[in-house]
Amino acid sequence: MSEEMNKPEKRLLTVWRLEVALFVLLVGATLILIPYAAYNQISTWVLWPPAVIIAIGLLGGIYMKKRYDAWNYQVREDHLYLEHGVFKKVSSMVPFVRIQHVDAQRGVIDRIAGLSKVVVYTAGTRGADVRVPGLLPEDAERLQEKLRDVAIESEDRDAV
């Protein structure tokens, strides 16, 4: 098993920044259209939303860069290790013996960017899953197969 930490593909940063841009456009349109709908005119109030939109966009872009830089994962001897988070650092260890099933998923934006994500479902409470985003489809398939194989191999071991 690999000893070095793996990072998502750099394109993931572009996808996350695109999501911020879409959010900023939605907020900007709302800030401009609400006064227009309420007063049936564009007032001087509409001059400050561009500053807010630019600030949100810049902060969002910086945050997404930090978010990308914080993302790492590694398949270790007996578990999948993940670390991520900007304000709240999260380190997760998913023992292979706890893995129930593994999905490779590709949403619309993922397909456009040529990316996939692997979702690992674990035994436990509802919503007990971890995601590895920003993988090339062939890498996602390899990781999915690897985790499936090691989960099957570890079925005879104790989860504790």
ROSE-376178 format. One line per field, with one value per residue (C-alpha): residue number from 0; chain; residue in three letters; x, y, z. Coordinates in pm, 1 decimal, always signed. Last residue first. Layout:
BEGIN
nr: NUM | ...
kette: A | ...
rest: ALA | ...
east: X | ...
north: Y | ...
up: Z | ...
END
This chain:
BEGIN
nr: 159 | 158 | 157 | 156 | 155 | 154 | 153 | 152 | 151 | 150 | 149 | 148 | 147 | 146 | 145 | 144 | 143 | 142 | 141 | 140 | 139 | 138 | 137 | 136 | 135 | 134 | 133 | 132 | 131 | 130 | 129 | 128 | 127 | 126 | 125 | 124 | 123 | 122 | 121 | 120 | 119 | 118 | 117 | 116 | 115 | 114 | 113 | 112 | 111 | 110 | 109 | 108 | 107 | 106 | 105 | 104 | 103 | 102 | 101 | 100 | 99 | 98 | 97 | 96 | 95 | 94 | 93 | 92 | 91 | 90 | 89 | 88 | 87 | 86 | 85 | 84 | 83 | 82 | 81 | 80 | 79 | 78 | 77 | 76 | 75 | 74 | 73 | 72 | 71 | 70 | 69 | 68 | 67 | 66 | 65 | 64 | 63 | 62 | 61 | 60 | 59 | 58 | 57 | 56 | 55 | 54 | 53 | 52 | 51 | 50 | 49 | 48 | 47 | 46 | 45 | 44 | 43 | 42 | 41 | 40 | 39 | 38 | 37 | 36 | 35 | 34 | 33 | 32 | 31 | 30 | 29 | 28 | 27 | 26 | 25 | 24 | 23 | 22 | 21 | 20 | 19 | 18 | 17 | 16 | 15 | 14 | 13 | 12 | 11 | 10 | 9 | 8 | 7 | 6 | 5 | 4 | 3 | 2 | 1 | 0
kette: A | A | A | A | A | A | A | A | A | A | A | A | A | A | A | A | A | A | A | A | A | A | A | A | A | A | A | A | A | A | A | A | A | A | A | A | A | A | A | A | A | A | A | A | A | A | A | A | A | A | A | A | A | A | A | A | A | A | A | A | A | A | A | A | A | A | A | A | A | A | A | A | A | A | A | A | A | A | A | A | A | A | A | A | A | A | A | A | A | A | A | A | A | A | A | A | A | A | A | A | A | A | A | A | A | A | A | A | A | A | A | A | A | A | A | A | A | A | A | A | A | A | A | A | A | A | A | A | A | A | A | A | A | A | A | A | A | A | A | A | A | A | A | A | A | A | A | A | A | A | A | A | A | A | A | A | A | A | A | A
rest: VAL | ALA | ASP | ARG | ASP | GLU | SER | GLU | ILE | ALA | VAL | ASP | ARG | LEU | LYS | GLU | GLN | LEU | ARG | GLU | ALA | ASP | GLU | PRO | LEU | LEU | GLY | PRO | VAL | ARG | VAL | ASP | ALA | GLY | ARG | THR | GLY | ALA | THR | TYR | VAL | VAL | VAL | LYS | SER | LEU | GLY | ALA | ILE | ARG | ASP | ILE | VAL | GLY | ARG | GLN | ALA | ASP | VAL | HIS | GLN | ILE | ARG | VAL | PHE | PRO | VAL | MET | SER | SER | VAL | LYS | LYS | PHE | VAL | GLY | HIS | GLU | LEU | TYR | LEU | HIS | ASP | GLU | ARG | VAL | GLN | TYR | ASN | TRP | ALA | ASP | TYR | ARG | LYS | LYS | MET | TYR | ILE | GLY | GLY | LEU | LEU | GLY | ILE | ALA | ILE | ILE | VAL | ALA | PRO | PRO | TRP | LEU | VAL | TRP | THR | SER | ILE | GLN | ASN | TYR | ALA | ALA | TYR | PRO | ILE | LEU | ILE | LEU | THR | ALA | GLY | VAL | LEU | LEU | VAL | PHE | LEU | ALA | VAL | GLU | LEU | ARG | TRP | VAL | THR | LEU | LEU | ARG | LYS | GLU | PRO | LYS | ASN | MET | GLU | GLU | SER | MET
east: -1280.3 | -1396.4 | -1284.7 | -1127.5 | -1297.7 | -1437.7 | -1088.9 | -1027.4 | -1368.1 | -1297.7 | -951.7 | -1102.9 | -1381.0 | -1135.4 | -904.8 | -1193.3 | -1326.5 | -975.8 | -914.6 | -1254.4 | -1190.6 | -846.8 | -1001.5 | -1265.0 | -1002.5 | -1052.3 | -1170.2 | -1359.4 | -1296.3 | -1616.6 | -1691.1 | -2004.9 | -2201.3 | -2515.3 | -2739.1 | -2547.1 | -2285.9 | -2130.9 | -1950.8 | -2032.8 | -1733.0 | -1813.3 | -1561.8 | -1574.6 | -1538.0 | -1382.1 | -1380.2 | -1472.6 | -1801.7 | -1862.1 | -1800.4 | -2034.7 | -2310.0 | -2245.3 | -2008.6 | -2014.3 | -1794.5 | -1962.0 | -1814.2 | -1995.5 | -2018.3 | -1673.4 | -1623.1 | -1354.6 | -1155.0 | -1114.8 | -1207.2 | -966.8 | -1073.2 | -871.5 | -1075.9 | -936.6 | -1209.5 | -1151.7 | -1001.1 | -1096.1 | -949.1 | -771.1 | -857.3 | -708.9 | -850.8 | -776.4 | -582.1 | -244.3 | -303.1 | -495.0 | -423.2 | -618.5 | -544.6 | -755.6 | -616.1 | -480.2 | -822.0 | -999.0 | -734.9 | -789.3 | -1167.7 | -1140.8 | -939.2 | -1196.6 | -1484.1 | -1315.6 | -1262.2 | -1616.0 | -1778.4 | -1577.9 | -1662.0 | -2032.1 | -2035.3 | -1864.9 | -2104.9 | -2396.9 | -2313.5 | -2446.9 | -2797.8 | -2889.5 | -2872.0 | -3208.7 | -3304.8 | -3676.4 | -3997.8 | -3974.0 | -4004.2 | -3911.2 | -3611.2 | -3507.2 | -3521.6 | -3353.8 | -3011.3 | -2943.7 | -3095.8 | -2882.5 | -2572.9 | -2659.7 | -2719.7 | -2403.5 | -2203.6 | -2339.9 | -2247.8 | -1898.4 | -1859.2 | -1958.5 | -1708.6 | -1441.8 | -1523.5 | -1501.2 | -1170.8 | -1027.9 | -1142.3 | -944.1 | -625.6 | -696.7 | -749.3 | -439.4 | -274.1 | -58.6 | +250.3 | +297.6 | +114.7 | +0.0
north: -323.4 | -437.3 | -797.7 | -970.2 | -1223.5 | -953.4 | -804.9 | -962.5 | -846.3 | -489.6 | -507.2 | -606.0 | -345.7 | -74.2 | -164.8 | -187.2 | +156.9 | +303.7 | +164.4 | +290.3 | +633.0 | +639.8 | +550.1 | +823.1 | +1085.1 | +1172.5 | +1501.4 | +1391.4 | +1117.4 | +1088.3 | +936.5 | +760.0 | +695.7 | +885.9 | +669.3 | +514.9 | +246.2 | +21.4 | +223.1 | +361.5 | +475.0 | +730.5 | +768.5 | +1084.6 | +1134.3 | +1392.5 | +1484.0 | +1846.8 | +1815.7 | +1478.2 | +1619.4 | +1912.0 | +1668.2 | +1434.3 | +1139.2 | +877.2 | +577.2 | +377.3 | +162.5 | -84.2 | -190.4 | -81.0 | -139.6 | -412.2 | -175.1 | +60.6 | +417.4 | +664.7 | +1025.5 | +1340.3 | +1660.5 | +2011.8 | +2264.7 | +2603.7 | +2468.6 | +2104.2 | +1783.1 | +1464.7 | +1113.6 | +773.7 | +451.4 | +158.6 | -164.7 | -118.5 | +236.5 | +381.8 | +753.9 | +1074.9 | +1444.7 | +1762.3 | +2069.3 | +2235.3 | +2205.2 | +2373.4 | +2649.7 | +2711.6 | +2700.4 | +2958.2 | +3195.1 | +3171.3 | +3222.8 | +3526.9 | +3676.9 | +3600.8 | +3723.6 | +4048.3 | +4097.9 | +4039.0 | +4275.0 | +4546.9 | +4485.7 | +4501.9 | +4864.4 | +5047.3 | +4898.0 | +5125.2 | +5414.6 | +5292.3 | +5066.5 | +5100.6 | +4908.3 | +4974.0 | +4620.7 | +4432.3 | +4657.4 | +4643.9 | +4260.9 | +4234.1 | +4375.3 | +4188.1 | +3871.5 | +3890.9 | +3935.3 | +3645.1 | +3415.9 | +3532.5 | +3481.7 | +3128.1 | +3047.2 | +3186.6 | +2983.1 | +2665.0 | +2751.6 | +2787.2 | +2435.8 | +2296.6 | +2477.4 | +2341.8 | +1993.7 | +2036.3 | +2006.9 | +1634.1 | +1522.8 | +1479.5 | +1155.3 | +1109.5 | +895.0 | +549.2 | +350.2 | +0.0
up: +1735.7 | +1391.3 | +1445.9 | +1146.2 | +917.5 | +687.5 | +634.7 | +293.7 | +166.1 | +282.9 | +125.2 | -210.0 | -203.5 | -102.8 | -390.8 | -638.4 | -541.7 | -545.8 | -896.0 | -1019.5 | -871.9 | -1033.4 | -1371.6 | -1331.1 | -1234.1 | -870.8 | -726.2 | -418.3 | -159.0 | +38.7 | +377.4 | +493.2 | +809.7 | +712.9 | +929.3 | +1215.5 | +1193.6 | +934.0 | +672.9 | +331.6 | +124.6 | -144.6 | -426.0 | -631.2 | -1002.4 | -1233.5 | -1602.7 | -1533.6 | -1726.2 | -1562.9 | -1214.5 | -1286.5 | -1383.5 | -1091.8 | -1109.5 | -834.1 | -752.5 | -477.5 | -199.9 | +24.1 | +387.7 | +504.7 | +878.4 | +833.9 | +618.2 | +912.2 | +817.8 | +975.9 | +968.5 | +1037.7 | +1041.6 | +1078.5 | +1161.9 | +1003.9 | +682.5 | +668.9 | +534.9 | +633.9 | +522.8 | +612.9 | +469.4 | +698.4 | +754.9 | +584.2 | +464.9 | +171.8 | +184.8 | +161.2 | +154.9 | +136.3 | +318.6 | +3.1 | -163.5 | +127.9 | +138.3 | -233.6 | -182.0 | +98.6 | -121.3 | -400.1 | -157.4 | -4.5 | -349.5 | -467.5 | -147.4 | -166.1 | -535.9 | -471.8 | -173.6 | -377.6 | -667.8 | -421.2 | -319.5 | -626.9 | -613.5 | -324.0 | -573.7 | -697.7 | -987.9 | -1035.4 | -982.0 | -607.9 | -470.5 | -788.5 | -854.3 | -490.9 | -504.4 | -846.4 | -760.3 | -437.9 | -586.8 | -899.9 | -686.7 | -458.0 | -756.5 | -931.7 | -611.8 | -574.1 | -934.7 | -878.5 | -558.1 | -744.3 | -1017.4 | -748.5 | -624.7 | -978.1 | -1042.6 | -716.9 | -821.1 | -1143.7 | -934.5 | -894.6 | -535.4 | -321.7 | -217.6 | +90.7 | +45.3 | +193.9 | -75.2 | +0.0
END
